[in-house]
Structures are given as C-alpha cells and as structure tokens.
C-alpha cells in the first residue's frame, strides 16, 4: 500500500511539473514549424530542435544523432508509440530532409493533420492493398529525392513483440533500387529495463497516452542501427527485416537479464498482456 501511494504521489508530482513544459514545447514546435514553412531547410532544423525540446519536457533521454547513407534510402523501424516519430525527428539529420509516411487518416486529425501537411509528410490509404499499391509511383518520386521513413508493421505494439510486417511499402526498394536502412527502437527505464509508459496500444486515446508518459519515471531511448538491406524482393526483405528486429530485441532482453537478474523475467511476464495488444497506427 505504501509503495503504491508513493508511486501515485510521485506520478502526480511529475505530471504537475512536466505538463506545463510539454504544452509550451508543443506550442513552440507548432508555431516555429508553421512560421518557417516557406524555408524548408530552416523548417527542418526547427522541427529537430522542437522535437528535442518536447522529449526533454517529457524527461525522455535521446540517443546520439543518427547518420544516414549518402544516397536516399527507405528508413524503417519497429513501432511502439506516437512518440516514435518525435524521437526520429529529433535524431535524424535535418539536412537530409527525411519524409515521413503516415496513414491517410492522420491528415484529417485536428491540429496534427494540418501540422503534418505543413511538414510535407506523405500519406497512404491503407484501407486496401490496391489503394496502397496505387500510391507507390508518387512515393517512388519522393524516394528519388530524399529518404522516406515508414513503419512496416503498420501498427503499434508495447515493444516486447512485433506485429506481422506489411511488405507493400518495401516494394519501393525494388522499384527504385533504394536500400532499406532498419532501426530497432526500445524504451527503457533508469535500470535499463523495458517500460511500456510510452506505448500507444489497445484502447488508448492520445490524451491518455500523453498523460501516462508525463506521469511516468524518466525514459531512455534505445535506438540501434541495424544492417542495411540491399534492394530486392519485398517479401524476402520483410523476412530479413523481421529476423533483424527479433535479433535486436533479443540483445535488449539479454542486457535486461544481466542488469536485473531473475526479476527481468518476472517483469517480462507481467507485461505480456500489455505487449499482446496492438493498435493500428
């Protein structure tokens, strides 16, 4: 009882001092990106700076900035939360002008939709394979000029498992000859154990997810750059990508077990119910 009360009190305190900082950081991000829409280079730097400030407001510690191959490529990652996009916006090099791919519905969301369009995000209709396929030529044109980022699972998980990969987006690799650069993302607590605080799964609303993250203890972002995949058959790439994600997840579990001992297995078991719930993203 005492531990539960202490945890609830600590969460309330964190929420009280983080939430105003989050609101300010979000407003500054929205205003700066909107005001610099005529100057894409400046806008991309504002996006990166604003995303870094937003993570800081949530007490989310970012990894070192990423470096990308010189040629435009497909960037892919496992998908856990709305926070994933903020993290990648904060660590990807702004000079490369990475284009994020989102489902078509995002373009109609209040606040987020207009903001995404001003950033030049690309949208895809996932309601049918035919409609997704029709979008490939336009997306190929984007990929010919700059990196294109998407989440091949097409849904979020709590991070302990993976949803089946959708190979349609990977067809852009064989169409354009672009390589695929995968990343593995995990959210850890101060002890190096996975935390589901940022997860956006099941019946979560965006507000519930934001408030949970604001109440949670500090989060560390684990981001591993995996071996690039050459252009090739999309189904073969999906299999290779799934194997790479599973290997990266196993490495994180090994570090968890080493730092927590037997408690790590108990924690993983306790999180199984949360980890099994997916949310279409």
Buried (B, 14 or more C-beta within 10 A) or exposed (E): EEEEEEEEEEBEEBBEEBBEBBEEBBEBBBEBBBEBBEEEEBBBBBBBBBBBBBBBBBBBEBBEEBEBEEEBBBBBBBBBBBBBBBBBBBBBBBEBBBBBBBBBBBBEEEEBBBBBEBBBBBBBEBEEEEEBEEBBEEBBEBBEEBBBBBBBBBBBBBBBBBBEBBBBBBBBBBBBEBBBBBBBBBBBBEBBBBBBBBBBBEEBEEEEBBBBBBBBBBBBBBBBBBEEBEBBBBEEBBEBBBEBBEEBBEEBBEBBBEEBEEEBEEBBEEBEEBBEBBBEB
